[in-house]
Amino acid sequence: MFIIDDENNIYLTRGDSAGFDLTITDEEGEPYTPRPNDVIVLTIKQNYNNVGDLLRKTFDNLHADITSEESLKFNFGTYFYDVRLIDETLTDTIICNGKFVIGGGTNE
């Protein structure tokens, strides 16, 4: 199971994989296309205040994925994630964030 709700919370069954497309807009609300030196970073933490990341992945396009092997590393529970855009000037912008919930199936 893989769901992203209206509040950008992600629900994933432990052991499943997930892929999702990101939408980024600029200050005028226009679609943003990543430049060659831009990096998109997905981080998952135990809570928002943790310094260490449980998972950190970088992407150079608007598609993020979590492999089944990566989701197996998490215990059942609620974590927190964010997706950031780090542009060529090293400006770090949060694109979205929310809860990252690892469950055991459809009867949670």
ZICORUR-V276338 format. One record per residue. RES is the residue in one small letter. NEAR is the number of other ideal C-beta (glycine too) atoms within 10 Angstrom. D_FIRST is the distance of its C-alpha to the first C-alpha in Angstrom with 2 decimals. Layout:
RES/NEAR/D_FIRST ; RES/NEAR/D_FIRST
This chain:
m/13/0.00 ; f/14/3.79 ; i/12/6.69 ; i/14/10.34 ; d/11/12.63 ; d/5/16.35 ; e/8/17.48 ; n/14/15.55 ; n/16/13.48 ; i/20/10.32 ; y/17/7.40 ; l/21/5.53 ; t/20/5.18 ; r/17/8.72 ; g/13/9.66 ; d/16/6.99 ; s/14/8.70 ; a/19/8.63 ; g/10/11.66 ; f/14/13.16 ; d/8/16.69 ; l/17/18.99 ; t/9/21.80 ; i/17/24.95 ; t/10/28.09 ; d/9/31.58 ; e/6/33.99 ; e/6/34.94 ; g/7/31.42 ; e/9/31.63 ; p/9/28.86 ; y/19/29.31 ; t/10/29.34 ; p/17/29.14 ; r/9/32.50 ; p/6/33.11 ; n/11/33.45 ; d/18/30.55 ; v/15/27.69 ; i/20/24.25 ; v/17/22.98 ; l/22/19.59 ; t/19/20.23 ; i/21/18.27 ; k/18/20.61 ; q/13/20.99 ; n/8/22.54 ; y/10/24.16 ; n/7/27.54 ; n/13/26.78 ; v/5/28.72 ; g/8/26.73 ; d/15/23.37 ; l/16/20.76 ; l/16/19.41 ; r/11/21.40 ; k/16/20.85 ; t/12/23.16 ; f/16/22.88 ; d/12/25.72 ; n/11/23.94 ; l/17/21.54 ; h/11/18.38 ; a/18/16.44 ; d/12/14.05 ; i/22/12.65 ; t/13/13.01 ; s/13/11.48 ; e/9/14.94 ; e/16/14.84 ; s/19/11.71 ; l/11/13.48 ; k/12/16.44 ; f/18/15.07 ; n/7/15.71 ; f/11/13.60 ; g/11/14.71 ; t/13/15.27 ; y/19/16.64 ; f/19/17.98 ; y/22/17.80 ; d/18/20.10 ; v/21/20.72 ; r/17/24.42 ; l/18/26.78 ; i/15/29.81 ; d/14/32.38 ; e/11/35.49 ; t/8/37.51 ; l/8/35.04 ; t/10/34.15 ; d/11/30.85 ; t/11/28.93 ; i/9/25.67 ; i/18/23.58 ; c/16/20.79 ; n/15/19.58 ; g/15/17.57 ; k/14/15.53 ; f/24/12.90 ; v/19/11.08 ; i/22/9.80 ; g/17/8.71 ; g/11/9.06 ; g/10/6.76 ; t/7/7.39 ; n/5/10.98 ; e/11/11.18
